[in-house]
Amino acid sequence: MTTTPGKILFSGATGTIGSALVRAAEAERIQAVQLVRHQPASSSEIQWNPDAAVPVSDPAPLEGIGAAIHLSGANLSSHRWTADYKRQILESRVNSTRALVNTLRSLKQRPPVFLCASATGIYGNRGDEVLTEESNPGRGFIADTCIAWEAEAAQARALGIRVVHLRFGVVLSRERGALRHMLPLFRLGLGGNLGSGRQWMNWIVLSDAVRAIFHLVDSTIDGPANLVTPNPVTNAEFTRVLSHALHRPAIMPAPAFALGLAFGEIADEVLLASTRAVPDRLLGSAFTFELPDIASALKAIL
C-alpha cells in the first residue's frame, strides 16, 4: 500500500475477506470505520440499517473517508436454495448496496472510490472458455444476481465516484471459507472429484485477495476486476494437489446426480459450474501475485 487513504469505510467486514481487510488496514495505521447492524462496541463502528429509509442516522463520522468497500450479502451455500432464500440472497446484496450508495450521496465529502463485491459467477457455466472482464455475463441465478448487484453499485458513478466491481473467485483460507470445509474430509482420505472434475475453478489465496483490493483502491481501474489468480485449475487438478499436500488419497468422487440430490440447485450453479476467468485488469495494472499457482498456494496455507 502506497497512496491508500487514511480512513476507509467497510460494510460486511465480519466475513473472511472483510475481517482480513480490517486487520491489514489497521496494521498500516489506516482507520477502519465499520458499518454494523448491532449496537456499536467501539468508536470505529457505526450502526446502520440498510432496510431503513435513512440507513445511517448520523453520517458525520463518515465524512473524509478515502474509500468505501462493500462486502455484505447472505451466504450462498448455508441453506438450500428455496424460492425464499434465493430472494434473500438477491435482496441482501442489492438492497444493502443501494443503502450504502444513498449513504455516500448524503456526504459532503464523498470518497473517490467505491469497491463493491461481486463474483466470477456472473459469467455463468462456460466450459473451457477463457473469460476476462470484457466477457459477457452468462445465465443462471448467480449470474442474474451479480448483474443486478453490479448495476446497483454503478449508481455511485453519478456521484462522481469511481466504482470497482470485485469479481471474486473461491478465496482460499485455512481458517474460514470453502477450504476449511473441505479439509476434514480430505484429511480422512474421503476427498474426491466433484462430478466429472473437468469444471474450471477460479481461486485466489486470501492474502493476495487483500493485497489486490488495496491495489485497486490505489489504482485508476473502473468497472469489473476479476479477483482470481492467472492460473485457474480444474476440480480434478485441485483435488489431486490438495490430497498430495495432505498426503492422503482422494478416491471418493461425488457423482453429479448425488450432488444434485444433496444440494439441489447449488450443485449446478456452484459445485459443477465451469468458469475459467483470468485477472486481465489486475495484471494490466502491474499487480503481482505472491501465490499464483495452486501447489505453492496450498503449501503456504496448510
C-alpha positions as CSV (number, residue, x, y, z in Angstrom):
1,M,0.0,0.0,0.0
2,T,1.4,3.4,-1.0
3,T,-1.2,6.1,-1.6
4,T,-4.0,4.2,0.2
5,P,-6.2,6.7,2.1
6,G,-6.1,7.3,5.9
7,K,-9.7,6.3,6.5
8,I,-11.7,3.5,4.8
9,L,-15.3,2.6,5.3
10,F,-16.2,-1.1,5.4
11,S,-19.5,-2.9,5.4
12,G,-19.8,-6.7,5.7
13,A,-16.4,-6.7,7.5
14,T,-17.1,-9.7,9.7
15,G,-16.6,-12.3,6.9
16,T,-13.4,-13.9,5.8
17,I,-12.4,-11.2,3.4
18,G,-13.7,-8.2,5.4
19,S,-12.0,-9.2,8.7
20,A,-8.7,-9.7,6.9
21,L,-9.0,-6.3,5.2
22,V,-9.7,-4.6,8.5
23,R,-6.7,-6.3,10.1
24,A,-4.5,-5.3,7.2
25,A,-5.7,-1.7,7.3
26,E,-5.1,-1.4,11.0
27,A,-1.6,-2.8,10.6
28,E,-0.9,0.0,8.1
29,R,-2.4,2.5,10.6
30,I,-5.4,3.1,8.3
31,Q,-8.5,4.0,10.2
32,A,-11.1,1.3,9.5
33,V,-14.7,2.5,10.0
34,Q,-17.2,-0.3,10.0
35,L,-20.9,-0.3,9.4
36,V,-22.6,-2.7,11.7
37,R,-26.2,-3.7,12.4
38,H,-25.7,-4.3,16.1
39,Q,-25.1,-1.8,18.8
40,P,-21.6,-0.3,18.2
41,A,-18.9,-1.9,20.5
42,S,-16.2,0.7,19.8
43,S,-15.7,4.2,18.2
44,S,-14.7,2.5,14.9
45,E,-18.2,1.0,14.5
46,I,-21.2,2.9,13.1
47,Q,-24.7,1.4,13.4
48,W,-26.7,1.2,10.2
49,N,-29.9,-0.4,9.0
50,P,-29.8,-0.9,5.2
51,D,-33.5,-1.6,5.2
52,A,-34.4,1.8,6.7
53,A,-35.3,4.9,4.7
54,V,-32.3,6.6,6.3
55,P,-29.7,3.8,6.7
56,V,-27.3,5.8,8.9
57,S,-28.9,8.3,11.3
58,D,-25.7,10.4,11.7
59,P,-23.3,10.1,8.7
60,A,-21.0,12.8,10.1
61,P,-18.3,10.3,11.2
62,L,-18.1,9.0,7.6
63,E,-17.0,12.4,6.2
64,G,-13.5,12.3,4.9
65,I,-13.3,8.6,4.1
66,G,-10.9,7.9,1.2
67,A,-12.7,4.7,0.0
68,A,-15.8,2.6,0.7
69,I,-15.6,-1.2,0.5
70,H,-18.9,-3.1,0.5
71,L,-18.9,-6.9,1.1
72,S,-22.4,-7.6,2.5
73,G,-24.6,-10.4,1.3
74,A,-26.4,-13.6,2.6
75,N,-24.2,-16.7,2.4
76,L,-24.7,-18.6,-0.9
77,S,-24.3,-22.1,0.4
78,S,-25.5,-22.0,4.0
79,H,-29.1,-23.0,3.1
80,R,-30.7,-25.0,0.3
81,W,-32.0,-22.6,-2.4
82,T,-35.7,-22.3,-1.8
83,A,-37.5,-19.5,-3.5
84,D,-37.5,-17.6,-0.2
85,Y,-33.7,-18.0,0.3
86,K,-32.9,-17.1,-3.3
87,R,-34.9,-13.9,-2.8
88,Q,-32.9,-13.2,0.4
89,I,-29.6,-13.8,-1.4
90,L,-30.6,-11.2,-4.1
91,E,-32.1,-8.6,-1.8
92,S,-29.4,-8.8,0.8
93,R,-26.9,-7.7,-1.9
94,V,-29.0,-5.3,-4.0
95,N,-30.7,-3.5,-1.1
96,S,-27.6,-3.1,1.1
97,T,-25.7,-1.7,-1.9
98,R,-28.5,0.7,-2.6
99,A,-28.5,1.8,1.0
100,L,-24.7,2.4,1.0
101,V,-24.8,4.4,-2.2
102,N,-27.6,6.5,-0.7
103,T,-25.4,7.0,2.4
104,L,-22.5,8.1,0.3
105,R,-24.8,10.5,-1.5
106,S,-25.6,12.2,1.8
107,L,-22.0,13.0,2.5
108,K,-20.5,16.5,1.8
109,Q,-17.1,14.8,1.1
110,R,-17.7,11.7,-0.9
111,P,-15.0,9.1,-1.3
112,P,-13.2,9.0,-4.7
113,V,-13.7,5.2,-5.0
114,F,-16.3,2.6,-4.1
115,L,-15.4,-1.1,-4.3
116,C,-18.3,-3.5,-4.2
117,A,-18.2,-7.3,-4.0
118,S,-19.4,-9.4,-6.9
119,A,-18.3,-12.8,-8.2
120,T,-17.0,-14.6,-11.2
121,G,-20.3,-16.4,-11.1
122,I,-21.5,-13.5,-13.3
123,Y,-20.0,-15.4,-16.3
124,G,-22.1,-18.5,-15.7
125,N,-21.3,-22.0,-16.7
126,R,-19.0,-21.5,-19.7
127,G,-17.0,-24.7,-20.1
128,D,-13.4,-24.2,-21.2
129,E,-13.9,-20.6,-22.5
130,V,-11.3,-18.2,-21.1
131,L,-13.1,-15.3,-19.5
132,T,-11.8,-11.8,-19.0
133,E,-13.5,-8.7,-17.6
134,E,-14.6,-7.9,-21.2
135,S,-16.5,-11.2,-21.5
136,N,-20.3,-11.0,-21.5
137,P,-22.3,-12.2,-18.5
138,G,-23.8,-15.7,-18.5
139,R,-27.0,-17.2,-17.4
140,G,-28.4,-18.5,-14.2
141,F,-29.4,-17.3,-10.8
142,I,-25.9,-16.3,-9.7
143,A,-25.2,-14.5,-12.9
144,D,-28.5,-12.6,-12.7
145,T,-27.8,-11.8,-9.0
146,C,-24.4,-10.4,-9.9
147,I,-25.7,-8.4,-12.8
148,A,-28.3,-6.7,-10.5
149,W,-25.7,-6.2,-7.8
150,E,-23.2,-4.5,-10.1
151,A,-26.0,-2.3,-11.6
152,E,-26.9,-1.1,-8.1
153,A,-23.2,-0.3,-7.3
154,A,-22.8,1.5,-10.6
155,Q,-25.3,4.2,-9.4
156,A,-22.4,5.7,-7.4
157,R,-20.8,6.8,-10.6
158,A,-23.4,9.5,-10.9
159,L,-22.0,10.9,-7.7
160,G,-18.5,11.3,-9.2
161,I,-17.2,8.2,-7.5
162,R,-15.1,5.6,-9.3
163,V,-16.7,2.1,-9.0
164,V,-14.9,-1.2,-8.9
165,H,-16.8,-4.5,-9.1
166,L,-14.8,-7.1,-7.2
167,R,-15.5,-10.3,-9.0
168,F,-14.2,-12.9,-6.5
169,G,-13.4,-16.5,-7.3
170,V,-13.0,-19.0,-4.5
171,V,-11.0,-17.3,-1.8
172,L,-8.7,-19.9,-0.1
173,S,-8.0,-19.6,3.6
174,R,-7.2,-22.3,6.2
175,E,-9.4,-20.7,8.9
176,R,-12.6,-19.9,7.0
177,G,-14.4,-20.4,3.8
178,A,-14.6,-23.3,1.3
179,L,-11.2,-24.8,2.0
180,R,-11.9,-25.1,5.7
181,H,-15.0,-27.2,5.0
182,M,-13.0,-29.4,2.6
183,L,-10.1,-30.2,4.9
184,P,-11.7,-32.6,7.3
185,L,-12.9,-34.9,4.5
186,F,-9.6,-34.8,2.6
187,R,-7.7,-35.5,5.8
188,L,-9.7,-38.6,6.3
189,G,-9.0,-39.7,2.7
190,L,-12.6,-39.1,1.7
191,G,-12.0,-36.3,-0.8
192,G,-12.6,-36.7,-4.5
193,N,-13.7,-35.1,-7.7
194,L,-17.0,-33.3,-7.9
195,G,-18.9,-34.7,-10.9
196,S,-16.6,-35.2,-13.8
197,G,-13.9,-33.0,-12.3
198,R,-13.4,-31.2,-15.6
199,Q,-15.1,-28.0,-14.5
200,W,-12.8,-25.0,-14.1
201,M,-12.3,-23.4,-10.7
202,N,-11.3,-19.7,-10.2
203,W,-9.3,-19.2,-7.0
204,I,-7.1,-16.8,-5.1
205,V,-5.5,-17.0,-1.6
206,L,-6.8,-14.6,1.0
207,S,-3.6,-12.7,1.4
208,D,-3.4,-12.0,-2.4
209,A,-7.1,-11.0,-2.4
210,V,-6.4,-8.4,0.4
211,R,-3.4,-7.1,-1.5
212,A,-5.4,-6.9,-4.7
213,I,-8.2,-4.9,-3.1
214,F,-5.8,-2.3,-1.7
215,H,-4.1,-2.2,-5.1
216,L,-7.5,-1.4,-6.7
217,V,-8.1,1.4,-4.2
218,D,-4.8,3.0,-5.3
219,S,-5.3,2.3,-9.0
220,T,-7.4,4.1,-11.7
221,I,-9.3,0.9,-12.6
222,D,-13.0,1.5,-13.1
223,G,-15.5,-1.3,-13.6
224,P,-15.1,-5.0,-13.1
225,A,-11.9,-6.7,-11.8
226,N,-11.5,-10.4,-11.6
227,L,-10.0,-11.3,-8.2
228,V,-8.6,-14.6,-9.2
229,T,-5.1,-15.9,-10.0
230,P,-3.9,-16.2,-13.6
231,N,-3.9,-20.0,-13.1
232,P,-7.3,-21.4,-12.7
233,V,-7.5,-25.2,-12.2
234,T,-10.0,-27.9,-12.9
235,N,-11.7,-29.5,-10.0
236,A,-9.7,-32.7,-10.7
237,E,-6.4,-30.9,-10.6
238,F,-7.4,-29.1,-7.3
239,T,-8.4,-32.4,-5.8
240,R,-5.1,-34.0,-6.8
241,V,-2.9,-31.2,-5.5
242,L,-4.9,-30.9,-2.2
243,S,-4.7,-34.6,-1.5
244,H,-1.0,-34.6,-2.3
245,A,-0.4,-31.7,0.0
246,L,-2.2,-33.6,2.8
247,H,-0.5,-36.9,2.0
248,R,-3.9,-38.6,1.7
249,P,-5.6,-40.4,-1.2
250,A,-8.6,-38.8,-2.9
251,I,-10.6,-41.7,-4.1
252,M,-14.2,-40.8,-3.2
253,P,-15.7,-38.9,-6.1
254,A,-19.1,-37.3,-5.7
255,P,-21.3,-38.1,-8.8
256,A,-23.2,-35.2,-10.3
257,F,-26.6,-36.8,-9.6
258,A,-25.7,-37.3,-5.9
259,L,-24.6,-33.7,-5.6
260,G,-27.9,-32.7,-7.2
261,L,-29.9,-34.7,-4.7
262,A,-27.9,-33.4,-1.7
263,F,-27.6,-29.7,-2.7
264,G,-30.3,-29.0,-5.3
265,E,-29.7,-26.0,-7.5
266,I,-26.5,-25.2,-5.6
267,A,-24.8,-28.2,-7.2
268,D,-25.4,-27.0,-10.8
269,E,-24.5,-23.3,-10.2
270,V,-21.7,-23.6,-7.6
271,L,-20.2,-27.1,-7.4
272,L,-20.4,-28.2,-11.0
273,A,-20.4,-25.0,-13.0
274,S,-17.2,-24.3,-15.0
275,T,-15.9,-20.7,-15.0
276,R,-12.3,-20.1,-16.4
277,A,-11.8,-16.5,-15.5
278,V,-8.4,-14.7,-15.6
279,P,-7.4,-11.4,-14.0
280,D,-6.6,-9.3,-17.1
281,R,-7.1,-5.9,-15.3
282,L,-5.0,-6.7,-12.3
283,L,-2.2,-8.0,-14.5
284,G,-2.5,-5.0,-16.8
285,S,-2.1,-2.6,-13.8
286,A,1.2,-4.3,-12.7
287,F,-0.3,-6.2,-9.8
288,T,1.9,-9.2,-8.8
289,F,0.6,-12.4,-7.2
290,E,2.6,-13.8,-4.3
291,L,1.0,-17.2,-4.7
292,P,-0.1,-17.6,-8.3
293,D,-0.1,-21.4,-8.6
294,I,-2.3,-23.9,-6.6
295,A,0.6,-26.1,-5.4
296,S,2.5,-23.2,-3.8
297,A,-0.7,-21.7,-2.5
298,L,-1.9,-24.8,-0.7
299,K,1.6,-25.5,0.6
300,A,1.7,-22.0,2.1
301,I,-1.8,-22.2,3.6
302,L,-1.5,-25.7,5.0
